[in-house]
Amino acid sequence: MRKNVLLNVVCILLLAMSAFAQEKEVAKDAMPTTPPPPLSDDLFKWMVGEWEGWTTSPMGKSQDWQKVEWALDNQYIVIHYSAKTTEANPEAMKAMAEAMKMSEADMKKMQDMVYKGMGPMTLNPKTGEVTAMWFDNWRGSYKGTGKREGNKIVVAWESPQGNETRTIERVGDAKLVMTFQGKDPTGKVMEGRTELTRKKAPSKT
């Protein structure tokens, strides 16, 4: 009997210690009582402004425009993007239409459509990890996580529409290069490259 009582006491103590440890973990991960200071990362600051250029991929070439601005007391940058196809690869378009079971008319309509997207990006104040979201006029919804590597920001994007990795690189005071790799609807790996030149200097903050 005494042995059973002692065993019960030990079990209760172990449960109490486990609960206490969990409470400490929750407290550690709880939201801070005050917001972190505004983003001070020099690469994020450099991205703010208006950009224009082009993208090339197996699908063809597009004329692109990008605007990056501060949001929510400089806790985030918000990226606005648009792209218009100027040169299409007929074979690649045909393969995609077949994979997506689209008619030639629908593929032509998609080709002529201006792509538009936007989303916030920031740094996790505890880990320094890049976190981002992206939404577009295809009703796509993407979640991105990544890190900064020197003059590059590397982000892995995930969504029901597919996954891809994008790298944003500063290659000069007024030049931004973005490369991407993912799978197209046919299942093939697709890579592309965007080159943008600063059109408008960022506003002072």
Secondary structure, DSSP 4 states (H G I P E B T S, - for coil): -HHHHHHHHHHHHHHHHHHHHHHHHHHHHSPPSSPPPPP--HHHHHH-EEEEEEEEETTEEEEEEEEEEEETTTTEEEEEEEEEEEEE-HHHHHHHHHHTT--HHHHHHHHHSPEEEEEEEEE-TTT--EEEEEEETT--EEEEEEEEETTEEEEEEE-TT--EEEEEEEEETTEEEEEEEEE-TTS-EEEEEEEEEEEEPPPP-
